[in-house]
Amino acid sequence: MISMIYRRRRTVDGKIEMARLYRGRYRLEGDAKITEVPLHTADKRVAQQRLEQIIRERQMEQSGMLAPESLRKAAQSPLEEHLNGYIADLNALDRDDQYIHDLETRIRRLMKECPWTLFRDITSDSFQKWRVKTKRSPKTLNEYLSSMSSFINWMVKNERVTKNPLQHVEKIPSNGKQVRPRRALNDDEMARLLEVCGPRAVLYRTAVQTGIRRGEFRAMERNDIQIQGETASIKLRASTTKNRKQTVIALRPEVREAIASLLEQTPGRVTKVFAPLLPKMDKWRSDLKAAGIPYIDGEGRRADFHSLRYTLATNLAKAGIAPRVAMEIMRHSDMRLTMKTYTDTELLPLTDAVLKLPSFAKNERTSTQIGTQDLFRAGHDLSTADMKNMGISPLEIPINQQDRQQKDSSDQTGHNLERVRGTGFEPVTFRV
């Protein structure tokens, strides 16, 4: 082991000058190089004592008897100091301003209400006690847990702490329940809203046709909008989306025309073209009132700006879009969220669906021969094995695909009945 204290020397105008403060050098067994540390004292005995203390702590760290200095320092630093470093890192990564604001607000509220001053104050028990007495929705409480866990995981990654004390705290199952339930707007309500909202019509139309969120509109820039001839799309950057994934959304023709008009009317120096159009709550309610739409309906459901995403999900279901496709359009990670939470079942054509069911009336056509032939026309061609399983001999098939078309035509015109008799089948008269 190497251990020594010294003062730096330098030559100035031919004279040797000695530094006032001592420094130390040491190398422990197993170290690849010599470590140099400032001792911050002009007293030689104090300098020697401080170097010995540093070496003793390093030896204890190597043997596992003492936590590393970075962890000890982090444990003694206020959480406020760590949080400032976390927020600065998020800004350096160019995360969305609204995302950072919401994250910081939740963490500071937890630090105040739990209360947590140092890292050692953070425990799963203190968080769960806070969660029990806090009157917030399961979704909101889970967001608080996620925000705090993200902060602590950042500290772990940067070797400020060793583990996350909240890692075993379970999220509250919400089961799709909402404290403030929303509803979708029907077609008539949406049309009236677009008529009365003035310059915000392009924003509302884009939102209801694409499902873009308020925060994503706020962060969207002019360069994110691509219009080339008759095609147009919007690119949502990963730093601005909720799931942190980049997405390109195709636009319908009417949306493309509305956005193109907006870009022409907006000065080129304005990069965020949608941000000025985002309505505050009072303006949104004013637009609803002008359109004759209640903000809260008789069932206590709200029609806020986020309801436009509910409207999109409901319209996708009404149009018969496959659930997996609808989930991708909504940019959800769970199909149940699309189908159960965001789809307004009161606007689905349930009555029409019921009327399409068979009536099982006695006067319906029940001929086995015609039913079998209709089955062949409507479905796929049966294989020989399939026909044997159904008790049908391949030789009993009267006509091939081309003959079927000819037979359909002959049945409609009443001609070529002799050709049918030649197949071994007798013409059948039906009463309808």
Sequence and secondary structure as in RCSB ss.txt:
>XXXX:A:sequence
MISMIYRRRRTVDGKIEMARLYRGRYRLEGDAKITEVPLHTADKRVAQQRLEQIIRERQMEQSGMLAPESLRKAA
QSPLEEHLNGYIADLNALDRDDQYIHDLETRIRRLMKECPWTLFRDITSDSFQKWRVKTKRSPKTLNEYLSSMSS
FINWMVKNERVTKNPLQHVEKIPSNGKQVRPRRALNDDEMARLLEVCGPRAVLYRTAVQTGIRRGEFRAMERNDI
QIQGETASIKLRASTTKNRKQTVIALRPEVREAIASLLEQTPGRVTKVFAPLLPKMDKWRSDLKAAGIPYIDGEG
RRADFHSLRYTLATNLAKAGIAPRVAMEIMRHSDMRLTMKTYTDTELLPLTDAVLKLPSFAKNERTSTQIGTQDL
FRAGHDLSTADMKNMGISPLEIPINQQDRQQKDSSDQTGHNLERVRGTGFEPVTFRV
>XXXX:A:secstr
 EEEEE  EEEETTEEEE SS EEEEE TT SS EEEE   S HHHHHHHHHHHHHHHHHHHHTSS  HHHHHHH
HS HHHHHHHHHHHHHHTT  HHHHHHHHHHHHHHHHHTT SSGGG  HHHHHHHHHH    HHHHHHHHHHHHH
HHHHHHHTTS S  TTTT      TT  SS B    HHHHHHHHHHSGGGHHHHHHHHHH   HHHHHH  GGGE
EEETTEEEEEE TTTSTTS  EEEE  HHHHHHHHHHHHHS TT   SSGGG   HHHHHHHHHHTT  SB TTS
 B  TTHHHHHHHHHHHHTT  HHHHHHHHT S HHIIIIISS GGGS HHHHHHTS    TTS   HHHHHHHH
HHHS    HHHHHHTT  GGG    HHHHHHHHHHHHHT  HHHHHTTT        
